[in-house]
Amino acid sequence: MALDEALVKLSKVQPRKGRVVELRFFGGLSVDETAEVLDVSPDTVKQDWKLAKAWLLRELSSGENDVS
């Protein structure tokens, strides 16, 4: 649930990075396949993947400290 919420949030501020996560993590696509779908270079996918993972980790970690 928290991952889904974080991914929605990421997709609102960085749509391509959100799409990279969807294609790589949920779709199981390779870097090259993802690059082809998004019409970007594999290096762009690698960069987006790296930054998206860091963003999501930070978002999920900050959520652990929230008390509801």
C-alpha distances in whole Angstrom, upper triangle without the diagonal:
4,5,5,6,9,10,11,12,14,15,17,19,20,19,21,19,16,18,19,16,15,18,19,15,14,18,20,22,25,26,29,27,24,27,29,27,26,30,30,31,29,30,28,25,25,25,22,20,22,21,17,17,18,16,13,14,16,13,11,14,15,11,13,16,15,16,15
4,5,5,6,9,10,11,12,14,16,17,18,18,20,17,15,17,18,15,15,19,18,15,15,19,20,23,25,25,28,27,24,27,29,27,26,29,29,30,28,28,26,24,24,23,20,19,19,18,15,14,15,13,10,11,12,9,7,10,11,8,10,13,12,14,13
4,5,5,6,9,10,10,12,14,16,16,16,17,14,12,14,15,11,11,15,15,12,12,15,17,19,21,21,24,23,20,23,25,23,22,26,25,26,25,25,23,20,20,20,17,15,16,16,12,11,13,11,8,9,11,9,7,11,12,10,12,15,15,17,17
4,5,5,6,9,10,10,12,15,15,14,16,14,11,13,14,11,10,14,15,12,11,15,17,19,21,22,25,23,20,23,25,22,21,25,25,26,25,26,23,20,21,21,18,16,18,17,13,13,15,13,10,12,14,11,10,14,15,13,15,18,17,19,18
4,5,5,6,9,10,11,13,14,14,16,15,12,14,16,13,13,17,18,15,15,18,20,22,24,24,27,25,22,25,27,24,23,26,26,28,27,27,24,22,23,22,19,18,19,17,14,14,15,13,10,12,13,10,9,13,13,10,13,16,14,16,16
4,5,5,6,9,10,11,12,13,15,12,10,13,14,11,12,16,16,14,14,18,19,21,22,22,25,24,21,23,25,23,21,25,24,25,24,24,21,19,20,19,16,15,16,14,10,11,12,9,6,9,10,6,7,11,11,9,12,15,14,17,17
4,5,5,6,9,10,10,10,11,9,6,9,11,8,9,12,13,11,12,14,16,17,19,19,22,20,17,19,22,19,18,21,21,22,21,21,19,16,17,17,13,13,14,13,9,10,12,10,7,11,12,9,10,14,14,13,16,18,18,20,20
4,5,5,6,9,10,9,12,11,8,10,13,11,10,14,16,14,14,16,19,20,22,21,24,22,19,21,23,20,18,22,22,24,23,24,21,19,20,19,16,15,17,15,12,14,15,12,10,14,14,11,12,16,16,14,17,20,18,21,20
4,5,5,7,9,9,12,11,9,12,14,12,13,17,18,16,17,19,21,22,24,23,25,24,21,22,24,22,20,23,22,24,24,24,21,19,20,19,15,16,17,14,11,13,14,10,9,13,12,9,11,14,14,13,16,18,16,19,19
4,5,5,6,7,9,7,6,9,11,10,11,14,15,14,15,17,19,19,21,19,22,21,18,19,21,19,17,20,19,21,20,20,17,15,17,15,12,12,13,11,8,10,11,8,8,11,11,9,11,14,14,14,17,19,19,22,22
4,6,5,4,7,7,4,7,10,9,10,13,14,14,14,16,18,18,20,19,21,20,16,17,19,17,14,18,17,20,20,20,16,15,17,16,12,13,15,13,10,13,14,11,11,15,15,13,15,18,18,17,21,23,22,25,24
4,6,6,10,10,8,11,13,13,14,16,18,18,18,20,22,22,23,22,24,23,19,20,22,20,17,20,20,22,23,22,19,18,20,18,15,16,18,15,12,15,16,13,13,17,16,14,16,19,18,18,21,23,21,24,24
4,6,9,9,9,12,13,14,15,17,19,19,20,21,23,23,24,22,24,23,20,20,22,20,17,20,19,21,21,21,17,17,18,16,13,15,16,13,11,14,14,11,12,16,15,13,16,18,17,18,21,22,21,25,25
4,6,5,6,9,10,11,13,15,16,16,18,19,20,19,20,18,20,20,16,16,19,17,14,16,15,17,18,17,13,13,15,13,9,12,13,10,9,12,13,10,12,15,15,14,16,19,19,19,22,24,24,27,27
4,6,5,6,9,10,11,12,14,15,16,16,18,17,19,17,19,18,14,15,17,14,11,14,14,16,17,17,14,13,15,14,10,12,15,13,10,14,15,13,13,17,18,16,18,21,21,21,24,26,25,29,28
4,5,5,6,9,10,10,12,14,15,15,16,15,16,14,15,15,11,11,13,11,8,11,10,13,13,14,10,9,12,11,8,10,13,11,10,13,15,13,14,17,18,17,19,22,23,23,26,28,28,31,31
4,5,5,6,9,10,10,12,13,14,15,14,15,13,15,15,11,12,15,13,10,13,12,13,13,13,10,8,10,9,5,7,9,8,6,9,11,10,10,14,15,14,16,19,20,20,23,25,25,28,29
4,5,5,6,9,10,10,11,12,14,14,15,14,17,16,12,14,16,14,12,15,14,16,16,16,13,11,13,13,9,9,12,10,7,10,12,10,10,13,15,13,15,18,19,18,21,24,23,26,26
4,5,5,6,8,10,10,10,12,11,13,12,14,13,9,11,13,10,8,12,12,14,14,15,13,10,13,13,10,10,13,13,10,12,15,14,13,16,18,17,18,21,22,22,24,27,27,30,30
4,5,5,6,8,10,9,11,9,10,9,11,10,7,9,11,10,8,12,11,12,11,12,10,7,9,10,7,6,10,10,8,10,13,13,12,15,17,17,18,21,22,22,24,27,27,30,31
4,6,5,5,7,9,10,10,11,11,14,13,10,12,15,13,12,15,15,16,14,15,13,10,11,12,9,7,10,10,7,8,11,11,10,12,15,14,15,18,19,19,21,24,24,27,28
4,6,6,5,6,9,9,12,12,15,13,10,13,14,12,12,15,16,17,16,17,15,12,14,15,12,10,14,14,11,12,15,14,12,15,18,17,17,20,21,21,23,26,26,28,28
4,6,6,4,6,6,8,9,11,9,6,10,11,9,10,13,13,15,13,15,14,10,12,14,12,10,14,15,12,13,17,17,15,18,20,20,20,23,25,24,26,29,29,32,32
4,6,6,5,5,6,7,10,9,7,10,12,11,12,15,14,15,12,14,13,9,10,13,11,8,12,13,11,11,15,15,14,16,19,19,19,21,24,23,25,28,28,31,32
4,6,6,8,10,11,14,13,11,14,16,14,15,18,18,18,16,17,16,13,13,15,13,10,12,14,11,10,14,15,12,14,17,17,16,19,21,21,22,25,26,28,29
4,6,8,11,13,16,13,12,15,17,14,15,19,19,20,18,20,19,15,16,18,15,13,16,17,14,13,17,17,15,16,20,19,18,21,23,22,23,26,26,29,29
4,5,9,11,13,10,9,13,14,12,13,17,17,18,16,19,18,14,16,18,16,14,17,18,16,16,19,19,17,19,23,22,21,24,26,25,27,30,30,32,32
4,7,10,12,9,9,13,14,13,15,17,18,18,15,18,17,14,14,17,16,13,16,18,16,15,19,20,18,19,23,22,22,24,27,26,27,31,31,34,34
4,7,8,6,6,9,10,10,12,14,14,14,12,15,15,11,12,16,14,12,15,18,16,16,19,20,19,21,24,24,23,26,28,28,29,33,33,36,36
4,5,5,6,8,10,11,12,14,13,12,9,12,13,10,10,14,13,11,14,17,16,16,19,20,20,21,24,24,24,27,29,29,30,34,34,37,38
4,6,5,6,9,10,11,12,10,9,6,8,9,6,7,10,10,9,12,14,14,14,17,19,19,20,23,24,24,26,28,29,30,33,34,37,38
4,5,5,6,9,10,10,9,8,6,9,10,8,10,13,13,12,15,17,17,18,21,22,22,24,26,27,27,30,32,32,34,37,38,41,41
4,5,5,6,9,10,10,10,9,12,12,10,12,15,14,13,16,19,18,18,22,22,22,24,27,27,27,30,32,32,33,36,37,40,40
4,5,5,6,8,8,9,8,11,10,7,10,12,11,10,14,15,14,15,19,19,19,21,24,24,24,27,29,29,31,33,34,37,37
4,6,5,6,5,5,5,8,8,6,9,11,11,11,14,16,15,17,20,20,20,23,25,25,26,29,30,31,33,35,36,39,39
4,5,5,7,8,8,12,11,10,13,15,14,15,18,19,19,20,23,23,24,26,28,28,29,32,33,34,36,38,39,42,42
4,6,8,10,11,14,12,11,14,16,14,14,18,19,18,19,23,22,22,25,27,26,27,30,32,32,34,37,36,39,39
4,6,9,10,12,10,9,12,14,12,13,16,17,15,18,21,20,20,23,25,25,26,29,30,30,32,35,35,38,38
4,7,9,12,10,10,13,15,13,15,18,19,18,21,23,23,23,26,28,28,29,32,33,33,36,38,38,41,41
4,7,8,6,7,11,11,11,13,15,16,16,19,21,21,22,24,26,26,28,30,31,32,34,36,37,40,41
4,5,5,7,9,10,11,12,14,16,16,18,20,21,22,24,26,27,28,30,32,33,35,37,38,41,42
4,5,5,6,9,10,10,12,14,15,16,18,20,21,22,24,25,26,28,30,31,33,35,36,40,41
4,5,5,6,9,10,11,12,14,15,17,18,20,21,23,24,26,27,29,30,32,34,35,39,40
4,5,5,6,8,10,11,12,14,15,16,18,20,21,22,24,26,27,28,30,32,33,37,38
4,5,5,6,8,10,10,12,14,15,16,18,20,20,22,24,25,26,28,31,31,35,36
4,6,5,6,9,10,11,12,14,15,17,18,20,21,22,24,26,27,30,31,34,36
4,5,5,6,8,10,11,12,14,16,17,18,20,21,23,24,26,28,29,33,34
4,5,5,6,8,10,10,12,14,15,16,18,20,21,22,24,26,27,31,32
4,6,5,6,9,10,10,12,14,15,16,18,20,21,23,25,26,29,31
4,6,5,6,9,10,11,13,14,16,17,19,20,22,24,25,29,30
4,5,5,6,9,10,11,12,14,15,17,18,20,22,23,27,28
4,5,5,6,8,10,10,12,14,15,16,18,21,21,25,26
4,5,5,6,9,10,10,12,14,15,17,19,20,24,25
4,6,5,6,9,10,10,12,14,16,17,19,23,25
4,6,5,6,9,10,11,12,15,16,17,21,22
4,5,5,6,8,10,10,13,15,16,19,20
4,5,5,6,9,10,11,13,15,18,20
4,6,5,6,9,10,11,13,17,19
4,5,5,6,9,11,11,15,16
4,5,5,7,9,10,13,15
4,5,5,7,10,13,15
4,5,6,7,11,13
4,5,5,9,10
4,6,8,10
4,6,10
4,6
4
